[in-house]
Amino acid sequence: MVCGWYIFKREWLVADTYFMGMVSWWYIFKGVWPVHTTYLKGM
């Protein structure tokens, strides 16, 4: 039971870290891409 709980907690942490990384990357991409394209159009 305890062993299963540790495995569950570890998997949850890994999934949570991965998901947060994807979300933060998505926000950075959505924030940077319009600025980048606007800058290119301005040139």
CHARMM internal coordinates of N, CA and C (Angstrom, degrees):
IC EDIT
DIST 1 N 1 CA 1.4680
DIST 1 CA 1 C 1.5229
ANGL 1 N 1 CA 1 C 110.05
DIST 1 C 2 N 1.3356
ANGL 1 CA 1 C 2 N 115.59
DIHE 1 N 1 CA 1 C 2 N -50.59
DIST 2 N 2 CA 1.4647
ANGL 1 C 2 N 2 CA 118.50
DIHE 1 CA 1 C 2 N 2 CA 179.93
DIST 2 CA 2 C 1.5238
ANGL 2 N 2 CA 2 C 110.60
DIHE 1 C 2 N 2 CA 2 C -64.11
DIST 2 C 3 N 1.3229
ANGL 2 CA 2 C 3 N 115.60
DIHE 2 N 2 CA 2 C 3 N -40.56
DIST 3 N 3 CA 1.4657
ANGL 2 C 3 N 3 CA 120.19
DIHE 2 CA 2 C 3 N 3 CA -179.77
DIST 3 CA 3 C 1.5243
ANGL 3 N 3 CA 3 C 109.98
DIHE 2 C 3 N 3 CA 3 C -62.55
DIST 3 C 4 N 1.3408
ANGL 3 CA 3 C 4 N 116.31
DIHE 3 N 3 CA 3 C 4 N -44.13
DIST 4 N 4 CA 1.4592
ANGL 3 C 4 N 4 CA 120.10
DIHE 3 CA 3 C 4 N 4 CA 178.48
DIST 4 CA 4 C 1.5170
ANGL 4 N 4 CA 4 C 111.93
DIHE 3 C 4 N 4 CA 4 C -62.59
DIST 4 C 5 N 1.3307
ANGL 4 CA 4 C 5 N 115.82
DIHE 4 N 4 CA 4 C 5 N -35.76
DIST 5 N 5 CA 1.4618
ANGL 4 C 5 N 5 CA 120.72
DIHE 4 CA 4 C 5 N 5 CA 179.56
DIST 5 CA 5 C 1.5249
ANGL 5 N 5 CA 5 C 110.77
DIHE 4 C 5 N 5 CA 5 C -66.68
DIST 5 C 6 N 1.3298
ANGL 5 CA 5 C 6 N 116.27
DIHE 5 N 5 CA 5 C 6 N -41.08
DIST 6 N 6 CA 1.4646
ANGL 5 C 6 N 6 CA 119.54
DIHE 5 CA 5 C 6 N 6 CA 178.53
DIST 6 CA 6 C 1.5221
ANGL 6 N 6 CA 6 C 110.64
DIHE 5 C 6 N 6 CA 6 C -64.59
DIST 6 C 7 N 1.3251
ANGL 6 CA 6 C 7 N 116.61
DIHE 6 N 6 CA 6 C 7 N -41.96
DIST 7 N 7 CA 1.4658
ANGL 6 C 7 N 7 CA 120.01
DIHE 6 CA 6 C 7 N 7 CA 178.83
DIST 7 CA 7 C 1.5273
ANGL 7 N 7 CA 7 C 109.51
DIHE 6 C 7 N 7 CA 7 C -63.39
DIST 7 C 8 N 1.3405
ANGL 7 CA 7 C 8 N 115.79
DIHE 7 N 7 CA 7 C 8 N -43.02
DIST 8 N 8 CA 1.4657
ANGL 7 C 8 N 8 CA 119.80
DIHE 7 CA 7 C 8 N 8 CA 179.87
DIST 8 CA 8 C 1.5268
ANGL 8 N 8 CA 8 C 110.52
DIHE 7 C 8 N 8 CA 8 C -61.77
DIST 8 C 9 N 1.3333
ANGL 8 CA 8 C 9 N 116.69
DIHE 8 N 8 CA 8 C 9 N -46.13
DIST 9 N 9 CA 1.4610
ANGL 8 C 9 N 9 CA 120.25
DIHE 8 CA 8 C 9 N 9 CA -179.80
DIST 9 CA 9 C 1.5233
ANGL 9 N 9 CA 9 C 111.20
DIHE 8 C 9 N 9 CA 9 C -62.86
DIST 9 C 10 N 1.3302
ANGL 9 CA 9 C 10 N 116.39
DIHE 9 N 9 CA 9 C 10 N -38.70
DIST 10 N 10 CA 1.4624
ANGL 9 C 10 N 10 CA 120.07
DIHE 9 CA 9 C 10 N 10 CA -179.06
DIST 10 CA 10 C 1.5298
ANGL 10 N 10 CA 10 C 110.07
DIHE 9 C 10 N 10 CA 10 C -66.89
DIST 10 C 11 N 1.3245
ANGL 10 CA 10 C 11 N 115.92
DIHE 10 N 10 CA 10 C 11 N -44.84
DIST 11 N 11 CA 1.4630
ANGL 10 C 11 N 11 CA 119.37
DIHE 10 CA 10 C 11 N 11 CA 179.17
DIST 11 CA 11 C 1.5240
ANGL 11 N 11 CA 11 C 110.77
DIHE 10 C 11 N 11 CA 11 C -62.61
DIST 11 C 12 N 1.3279
ANGL 11 CA 11 C 12 N 116.42
DIHE 11 N 11 CA 11 C 12 N -38.70
DIST 12 N 12 CA 1.4492
ANGL 11 C 12 N 12 CA 120.57
DIHE 11 CA 11 C 12 N 12 CA -179.44
DIST 12 CA 12 C 1.5204
ANGL 12 N 12 CA 12 C 110.63
DIHE 11 C 12 N 12 CA 12 C -64.76
DIST 12 C 13 N 1.3383
ANGL 12 CA 12 C 13 N 115.82
DIHE 12 N 12 CA 12 C 13 N -42.63
DIST 13 N 13 CA 1.4675
ANGL 12 C 13 N 13 CA 119.78
DIHE 12 CA 12 C 13 N 13 CA 179.41
DIST 13 CA 13 C 1.5213
ANGL 13 N 13 CA 13 C 110.86
DIHE 12 C 13 N 13 CA 13 C -63.32
DIST 13 C 14 N 1.3241
ANGL 13 CA 13 C 14 N 116.35
DIHE 13 N 13 CA 13 C 14 N -42.06
DIST 14 N 14 CA 1.4645
ANGL 13 C 14 N 14 CA 120.08
DIHE 13 CA 13 C 14 N 14 CA 179.84
DIST 14 CA 14 C 1.5217
ANGL 14 N 14 CA 14 C 110.08
DIHE 13 C 14 N 14 CA 14 C -63.53
DIST 14 C 15 N 1.3391
ANGL 14 CA 14 C 15 N 116.38
DIHE 14 N 14 CA 14 C 15 N -46.24
DIST 15 N 15 CA 1.4627
ANGL 14 C 15 N 15 CA 120.11
DIHE 14 CA 14 C 15 N 15 CA -179.40
DIST 15 CA 15 C 1.5236
ANGL 15 N 15 CA 15 C 110.65
DIHE 14 C 15 N 15 CA 15 C -64.68
DIST 15 C 16 N 1.3367
ANGL 15 CA 15 C 16 N 116.92
DIHE 15 N 15 CA 15 C 16 N -40.52
DIST 16 N 16 CA 1.4515
ANGL 15 C 16 N 16 CA 121.45
DIHE 15 CA 15 C 16 N 16 CA -178.87
DIST 16 CA 16 C 1.5236
ANGL 16 N 16 CA 16 C 110.48
DIHE 15 C 16 N 16 CA 16 C -65.32
DIST 16 C 17 N 1.3390
ANGL 16 CA 16 C 17 N 116.97
DIHE 16 N 16 CA 16 C 17 N -43.76
DIST 17 N 17 CA 1.4607
ANGL 16 C 17 N 17 CA 121.00
DIHE 16 CA 16 C 17 N 17 CA 178.93
DIST 17 CA 17 C 1.5225
ANGL 17 N 17 CA 17 C 110.24
DIHE 16 C 17 N 17 CA 17 C -63.18
DIST 17 C 18 N 1.3404
ANGL 17 CA 17 C 18 N 116.68
DIHE 17 N 17 CA 17 C 18 N -42.67
DIST 18 N 18 CA 1.4560
ANGL 17 C 18 N 18 CA 120.91
DIHE 17 CA 17 C 18 N 18 CA 179.90
DIST 18 CA 18 C 1.5226
ANGL 18 N 18 CA 18 C 110.99
DIHE 17 C 18 N 18 CA 18 C -63.44
DIST 18 C 19 N 1.3417
ANGL 18 CA 18 C 19 N 115.72
DIHE 18 N 18 CA 18 C 19 N -43.84
DIST 19 N 19 CA 1.4624
ANGL 18 C 19 N 19 CA 120.24
DIHE 18 CA 18 C 19 N 19 CA -178.81
DIST 19 CA 19 C 1.5224
ANGL 19 N 19 CA 19 C 110.86
DIHE 18 C 19 N 19 CA 19 C -64.56
DIST 19 C 20 N 1.3455
ANGL 19 CA 19 C 20 N 116.66
DIHE 19 N 19 CA 19 C 20 N -44.81
DIST 20 N 20 CA 1.4595
ANGL 19 C 20 N 20 CA 119.73
DIHE 19 CA 19 C 20 N 20 CA 179.87
DIST 20 CA 20 C 1.5235
ANGL 20 N 20 CA 20 C 110.39
DIHE 19 C 20 N 20 CA 20 C -63.99
DIST 20 C 21 N 1.3201
ANGL 20 CA 20 C 21 N 116.97
DIHE 20 N 20 CA 20 C 21 N -36.19
DIST 21 N 21 CA 1.4556
ANGL 20 C 21 N 21 CA 120.14
DIHE 20 CA 20 C 21 N 21 CA 177.03
DIST 21 CA 21 C 1.5205
ANGL 21 N 21 CA 21 C 111.14
DIHE 20 C 21 N 21 CA 21 C -63.41
DIST 21 C 22 N 1.3353
ANGL 21 CA 21 C 22 N 116.58
DIHE 21 N 21 CA 21 C 22 N -41.57
DIST 22 N 22 CA 1.4596
ANGL 21 C 22 N 22 CA 120.47
DIHE 21 CA 21 C 22 N 22 CA 178.83
DIST 22 CA 22 C 1.5230
ANGL 22 N 22 CA 22 C 110.80
DIHE 21 C 22 N 22 CA 22 C -65.59
DIST 22 C 23 N 1.3479
ANGL 22 CA 22 C 23 N 116.74
DIHE 22 N 22 CA 22 C 23 N -42.09
DIST 23 N 23 CA 1.4633
ANGL 22 C 23 N 23 CA 120.46
DIHE 22 CA 22 C 23 N 23 CA -178.13
DIST 23 CA 23 C 1.5295
ANGL 23 N 23 CA 23 C 110.37
DIHE 22 C 23 N 23 CA 23 C -65.66
DIST 23 C 24 N 1.3290
ANGL 23 CA 23 C 24 N 116.42
DIHE 23 N 23 CA 23 C 24 N -45.67
DIST 24 N 24 CA 1.4633
ANGL 23 C 24 N 24 CA 119.19
DIHE 23 CA 23 C 24 N 24 CA -179.04
DIST 24 CA 24 C 1.5313
ANGL 24 N 24 CA 24 C 109.70
DIHE 23 C 24 N 24 CA 24 C -65.33
DIST 24 C 25 N 1.3422
ANGL 24 CA 24 C 25 N 117.60
DIHE 24 N 24 CA 24 C 25 N -38.73
DIST 25 N 25 CA 1.4607
ANGL 24 C 25 N 25 CA 120.43
DIHE 24 CA 24 C 25 N 25 CA 177.60
DIST 25 CA 25 C 1.5310
ANGL 25 N 25 CA 25 C 110.61
DIHE 24 C 25 N 25 CA 25 C -63.26
DIST 25 C 26 N 1.3326
ANGL 25 CA 25 C 26 N 116.54
DIHE 25 N 25 CA 25 C 26 N -40.03
DIST 26 N 26 CA 1.4519
ANGL 25 C 26 N 26 CA 121.28
DIHE 25 CA 25 C 26 N 26 CA 179.74
DIST 26 CA 26 C 1.5256
ANGL 26 N 26 CA 26 C 110.99
DIHE 25 C 26 N 26 CA 26 C -63.87
DIST 26 C 27 N 1.3569
ANGL 26 CA 26 C 27 N 116.87
DIHE 26 N 26 CA 26 C 27 N -42.39
DIST 27 N 27 CA 1.4651
ANGL 26 C 27 N 27 CA 120.07
DIHE 26 CA 26 C 27 N 27 CA 178.59
DIST 27 CA 27 C 1.5215
ANGL 27 N 27 CA 27 C 110.71
DIHE 26 C 27 N 27 CA 27 C -65.54
DIST 27 C 28 N 1.3348
ANGL 27 CA 27 C 28 N 116.89
DIHE 27 N 27 CA 27 C 28 N -40.53
DIST 28 N 28 CA 1.4655
ANGL 27 C 28 N 28 CA 119.98
DIHE 27 CA 27 C 28 N 28 CA 178.20
DIST 28 CA 28 C 1.5201
ANGL 28 N 28 CA 28 C 109.05
DIHE 27 C 28 N 28 CA 28 C -63.10
DIST 28 C 29 N 1.3364
ANGL 28 CA 28 C 29 N 116.79
DIHE 28 N 28 CA 28 C 29 N -44.47
DIST 29 N 29 CA 1.4607
ANGL 28 C 29 N 29 CA 120.94
DIHE 28 CA 28 C 29 N 29 CA -179.26
DIST 29 CA 29 C 1.5288
ANGL 29 N 29 CA 29 C 110.77
DIHE 28 C 29 N 29 CA 29 C -62.39
DIST 29 C 30 N 1.3313
ANGL 29 CA 29 C 30 N 116.95
DIHE 29 N 29 CA 29 C 30 N -46.36
DIST 30 N 30 CA 1.4606
ANGL 29 C 30 N 30 CA 120.26
DIHE 29 CA 29 C 30 N 30 CA -179.14
DIST 30 CA 30 C 1.5184
ANGL 30 N 30 CA 30 C 111.13
DIHE 29 C 30 N 30 CA 30 C -67.55
DIST 30 C 31 N 1.3440
ANGL 30 CA 30 C 31 N 117.49
DIHE 30 N 30 CA 30 C 31 N -30.19
DIST 31 N 31 CA 1.4513
ANGL 30 C 31 N 31 CA 119.86
DIHE 30 CA 30 C 31 N 31 CA -179.88
DIST 31 CA 31 C 1.5188
ANGL 31 N 31 CA 31 C 112.11
DIHE 30 C 31 N 31 CA 31 C -79.11
DIST 31 C 32 N 1.3336
ANGL 31 CA 31 C 32 N 116.55
DIHE 31 N 31 CA 31 C 32 N -36.05
DIST 32 N 32 CA 1.4660
ANGL 31 C 32 N 32 CA 120.41
DIHE 31 CA 31 C 32 N 32 CA -174.66
DIST 32 CA 32 C 1.5285
ANGL 32 N 32 CA 32 C 110.89
DIHE 31 C 32 N 32 CA 32 C -84.58
DIST 32 C 33 N 1.3217
ANGL 32 CA 32 C 33 N 118.17
DIHE 32 N 32 CA 32 C 33 N -37.89
DIST 33 N 33 CA 1.4584
ANGL 32 C 33 N 33 CA 121.13
DIHE 32 CA 32 C 33 N 33 CA -173.39
DIST 33 CA 33 C 1.5310
ANGL 33 N 33 CA 33 C 112.82
DIHE 32 C 33 N 33 CA 33 C -60.57
DIST 33 C 34 N 1.3547
ANGL 33 CA 33 C 34 N 121.19
DIHE 33 N 33 CA 33 C 34 N -47.56
DIST 34 N 34 CA 1.4677
ANGL 33 C 34 N 34 CA 120.02
DIHE 33 CA 33 C 34 N 34 CA 177.67
DIST 34 CA 34 C 1.5244
ANGL 34 N 34 CA 34 C 111.87
DIHE 33 C 34 N 34 CA 34 C -61.10
DIST 34 C 35 N 1.3366
ANGL 34 CA 34 C 35 N 116.94
DIHE 34 N 34 CA 34 C 35 N -39.29
DIST 35 N 35 CA 1.4657
ANGL 34 C 35 N 35 CA 119.58
DIHE 34 CA 34 C 35 N 35 CA 177.75
DIST 35 CA 35 C 1.5168
ANGL 35 N 35 CA 35 C 109.70
DIHE 34 C 35 N 35 CA 35 C -63.04
DIST 35 C 36 N 1.3156
ANGL 35 CA 35 C 36 N 116.71
DIHE 35 N 35 CA 35 C 36 N -42.41
DIST 36 N 36 CA 1.4597
ANGL 35 C 36 N 36 CA 121.93
DIHE 35 CA 35 C 36 N 36 CA -178.57
DIST 36 CA 36 C 1.5332
ANGL 36 N 36 CA 36 C 110.56
DIHE 35 C 36 N 36 CA 36 C -63.53
DIST 36 C 37 N 1.3353
ANGL 36 CA 36 C 37 N 116.71
DIHE 36 N 36 CA 36 C 37 N -46.88
DIST 37 N 37 CA 1.4596
ANGL 36 C 37 N 37 CA 119.67
DIHE 36 CA 36 C 37 N 37 CA -178.21
DIST 37 CA 37 C 1.5286
ANGL 37 N 37 CA 37 C 110.59
DIHE 36 C 37 N 37 CA 37 C -68.26
DIST 37 C 38 N 1.3201
ANGL 37 CA 37 C 38 N 117.17
DIHE 37 N 37 CA 37 C 38 N -37.59
DIST 38 N 38 CA 1.4729
ANGL 37 C 38 N 38 CA 119.80
DIHE 37 CA 37 C 38 N 38 CA 177.48
DIST 38 CA 38 C 1.5173
ANGL 38 N 38 CA 38 C 110.03
DIHE 37 C 38 N 38 CA 38 C -63.27
DIST 38 C 39 N 1.3161
ANGL 38 CA 38 C 39 N 116.46
DIHE 38 N 38 CA 38 C 39 N -40.50
DIST 39 N 39 CA 1.4585
ANGL 38 C 39 N 39 CA 121.16
DIHE 38 CA 38 C 39 N 39 CA 179.54
DIST 39 CA 39 C 1.5259
ANGL 39 N 39 CA 39 C 110.24
DIHE 38 C 39 N 39 CA 39 C -63.68
DIST 39 C 40 N 1.3414
ANGL 39 CA 39 C 40 N 116.30
DIHE 39 N 39 CA 39 C 40 N -41.72
DIST 40 N 40 CA 1.4666
ANGL 39 C 40 N 40 CA 119.77
DIHE 39 CA 39 C 40 N 40 CA 179.52
DIST 40 CA 40 C 1.5237
ANGL 40 N 40 CA 40 C 110.72
DIHE 39 C 40 N 40 CA 40 C -66.98
DIST 40 C 41 N 1.3316
ANGL 40 CA 40 C 41 N 117.68
DIHE 40 N 40 CA 40 C 41 N -38.73
DIST 41 N 41 CA 1.4628
ANGL 40 C 41 N 41 CA 120.28
DIHE 40 CA 40 C 41 N 41 CA 178.65
DIST 41 CA 41 C 1.5271
ANGL 41 N 41 CA 41 C 110.17
DIHE 40 C 41 N 41 CA 41 C -66.89
DIST 41 C 42 N 1.3451
ANGL 41 CA 41 C 42 N 115.54
DIHE 41 N 41 CA 41 C 42 N -35.70
DIST 42 N 42 CA 1.4585
ANGL 41 C 42 N 42 CA 119.15
DIHE 41 CA 41 C 42 N 42 CA 179.07
DIST 42 CA 42 C 1.5202
ANGL 42 N 42 CA 42 C 111.72
DIHE 41 C 42 N 42 CA 42 C -63.76
DIST 42 C 43 N 1.3270
ANGL 42 CA 42 C 43 N 117.13
DIHE 42 N 42 CA 42 C 43 N -33.06
DIST 43 N 43 CA 1.4538
ANGL 42 C 43 N 43 CA 120.70
DIHE 42 CA 42 C 43 N 43 CA 177.57
DIST 43 CA 43 C 1.5202
ANGL 43 N 43 CA 43 C 109.84
DIHE 42 C 43 N 43 CA 43 C -75.46
END
COOR INIT
IC SEED 1 N 1 CA 1 C
IC BUILD
